[in-house]
Amino acid sequence: MKYALIIPDGAADERQESLGGRTPLEAAWTPHMDALAREGMIGQADHVPASMPSGSDVGTMSLFGYDPLKYHTGRAPIEAAAQGIELGPLDWAIRCNLVHIADGRMRSFTAGQIPNDLARELIQLLQKDQCGSPTWKFHPGVSYRNLLIYRSRGEPAPFSRETKTVPPHDIPDQPVASHLPQGPGAAELCGLMERSAPLLAASARNQERRHGGGLPATQTWLWGLGKTPALEPFLQRFGKTGAVITAVDLLRGLARLLGWQVIDVPGATGYLDTDYAAKGRYAIDALKGVDLVVVHVEASDEASHEGHADKKVEALERIDADIVGPLHRFLKSQGDYRILVSPDHPTFLRTKMHSHGYVPFALCGTGIAADESATYDEFAARRSKVAVPGHELMPLFLAG
Ligand SMILES: [Zn+2]
């Protein structure tokens, strides 16, 4: 049996006035996702426990069958795994965004989608400073998504599970003062963020971004810290081999921690201009070698963060036409299969933020009885009356 899971990140949403009172999933022309609903079943799953901040680190961990309440330690250690950064037992990884804050408000959690080469230069600048201590090690990632590692030299880190930080994408245009880190080690984190401001201000290349209408990085924003999570490999837990296609570090890291292959697709950007069709082709290719392929698409989430309903609809239509359709056709042609479409969490256009609550899923294939559903969207899923805790969706997908 072959399995494909497609994740349109942040796809679940509310009904929009600008879409004629429909959700993006209702408004989008998605015949292939609807075919999944018609041939199989739809339902709702809740991947983000109410006590945890909503994000793909929590949502996809649950979607992959691991209860985040039990396994999640933080977002940054997963991204560290993606970069092949090994953490010692006393080490902590911390997400280090380059952000643009003006008048005390979070104006851009991406520093205006800062280009890779400039981001790398700025992170190197911070590394040279080392925040005054060799304990701190900066690692450049992709664009605004970078890492800071606390390298213990025998002494325990100042942080604990009680250290609370706020993801910068959760506070768009809001005053940052009320969202600073709290708990053990908060003073260190705040000090590091303050120290970054004059260093970034002194970079001429960074300031030049203003001329082109871009946003310079004004400081770092530190969040999502944790130690390495103790995840049982997927093959051991579920008896299936896996591979993932994604442009996002977080998903690569989680895949590595689960023992999955990570497949690089040229043209996969993690943004609205990603090469959807290439993702579809590489996924089909991957299925020849593994039991389960996971295709993650970030574009639907990015469109939500930007508040563009039309772009979100377009991303969903491309996912449907270039990934779900070809994968379903291929799976049918090769024998027993199952295919599942599910977002990891809702991202609301209204708030431009990740949200908690149910997301709709559609599942069809060998041994899955058809229910009465004909379309795949939030309200159809609600009517189906099937609702599962997030981490029970993977066992349901693989069962039988
Ligand atoms: Zn997001």
Boltz pocket constraint, residues with backbone or C-beta under 6 A from the ligand:
constraints:
  - pocket:
      binder: B
      contacts: [[A, 10], [A, 169], [A, 301], [A, 302], [A, 305], [A, 347], [A, 354]]
      max_distance: 6.0
